Amino acid sequence: MQRMFAEDTPWHVDWMSGVLPQVEEVAGRFPEKTIFTRFIPPVCAEDMSGTWQEYYRKWWMLTRTNMPAEMADLVHPLASLVPPARTFDKRSYSPWTEGGLHKSLCEERVGTLVVTSGETEVCVLAAVLGAIDLGYRVVLLSDAIFSGADETHDAALKLLGDRFSIQLEVSTTERFLSSAGD
């Protein structure tokens, strides 16, 4: 839920504004339990390894050398929830590869994750599969995730809902909030 996906950049995703009210509702209800992950591009392509270098040669305009730093910020009104909400920065699609998020959640004895944001078939998919691999129960809010393409969004939701139904629950924001209580 970052400005680089909401504003006029090559990574702009129209759907984001449509799911923002649901994400805001969930995060606003539980700000002290909310962690926003932020995708932080490198300063330049050479700061990354392997195929990430080629990726950022293609998307050079979104490296920190060429993009204003504030584009990595959370969108308003979510930014106003920090603190008590927290941010966790990541350099790849998955929030699990650098280890800090999992360590923090283990220390806090978190067993269930409620996932919102985007993009469904990229960062959301990586976050959900990693969470399942690590043993978390995952609740994916289908109306609080976004994508740039209907077809791949629908396919990712179907894949996750069908193949991982023991470890993952697909829910709507309203149904989740009504069952979560205050």
N, C-alpha and C positions, 0 to 999 in steps of 0.2 A: 504494500500500500504506500508506494513511494511516488514522489513527484515526477520522476523520470518516466513513469508509466501512465501518469495522469495528464501530463502537460504535453506540449507540442515538441516531441522528440521522435526519432525513428522507432522507439519502443513504446509509443503511446498505444494504449488499449482502450477502446471506446467503452467496453463493458464495465470497466472499473468504477465509473460513476454510478452505475446501476446497482452494484453490490455494496458500495460504501455505506449506505444506511444500515444494512444488516451487520456489517463488520463493526460499525460504530456502536450499534445496540449491544452486541456481545461484549466488546471491549469496555464499553461504558458501564455495563452491569458488573463486570469483574476486572476492573483496572489493575488491582493488586496481583492478579493471577495472569495478566496478559503479558506476553512477550511478542514484540514485533521483530521479525527477522528482516534485515535490510541487505539487499544485494549490492555490494560495493565493488564497482569496477576498479581495475588497477590504474595506476598513473599512466602506464603505457603497456602495450602488448608484451614487451619483453620481460615485464615483471611477473608474468605467469609462466606456467610450464606446459609442455606438450601441446595438445590441440587448442588449448585456451589461447595460445599466442595467435594462431590463425583466426580464431574467433574474434579477437580484439583487433586484428588487422582489418577485418571486415567492418567491425563496429568501432573504428578508431575515434569517431566523433563522440562516443559515449565513454571514453576513457577519462580519467580525472584530469589529464592534461588539457582536454578539449571541452569538457562539460563543467558548468558551474557546480561547485561542491554541494550547494543546497538542493540540487536535483536528486540527491540520494536521501534527502530528508523525507520523513513521513508526510503524507498529505494532511492538510487541515480538514477535519477537526481531530484526527487521531493523534497528531503531534502534541496536542494539549493534554493528553492522558498520561504522558511521560513526565515525571513520575506520577503516580506509583507504578504504572506500566513500565516495562523495560524494553530495551532494544538489544538485539544480538546481531552483530554484523557478520556477513559471510561473503566469501569470494567465489563461491560456486553455487549451483542450483540447490544443492543439499545443505541444510543447516547442521548436518551431523558429521561432515568430513573433518572438521577441525577439532572436534571433541569437547569443546567448552560447554555447549548447550546441554548435551547429555549429562555431563558431570554435574552441572548446576541442578538439573531436574532430578537427578538421583539424590543429591544432597537434600533436596526439598521433598523427597519421597513422592514425587508426582508419578501417577500410574496411567492417567488418562489425558490425552491431548485433544483439544477441539481446534480444528484447522479451518481457517478462512484465508482469503487472499487470492493470489494468482501467480502465474498463469497455471491453470488446471493441469495441463499436460507437460509442464516444465517444472517449476519450483514446487508447486503443490504435490505433484506426483513424486518428486524426489524426497520431499519432506515426509510424505505419508509412507512410502516404501521403507525409508530409513527408520521411521518410528516403529513400524511393524517389525522390522528386523531386530530392533532393540527391545522389543517386548511390550511396547506401550499399547494400550487400547486407544483407538483413534475414532473420534467423531468428526466426520467431514460434513460441513454445512453446505449443501448443494446450492443454496441461493446466496451464499456469501463467498463464493469463489468465482473467478472470472478467467476468460481466455480471449484470445484474439480470433478464434475460429470455432464456430458452432460444432462442426464435425469432430474435431479432435477433442474438444471439451466433452461432448457427449460420449465419445469412445472411451476417454479416460475415466469418466464417472461409471460407465458400464463395467469396464475392466475392474476397477477398484471395488465396486459394489458386489459384483458377481464372484470374483476370485478370492477376495479377502474378507468375506462376510463374517467370519468368526472373529477376526481381529479389528474389523472396521465397521462402523455404523454410518450409513449415509442418512442425514436428517435435514430438515429445514430449520432455519433459525427459530421460527415460532415454536415448533415442536420441541426443540432443544431447550429454549428458555422456559417454556411452560413446565418442563420436567426437571429443570435445574433448580427451581425455587430461588429464593433470595438468600 
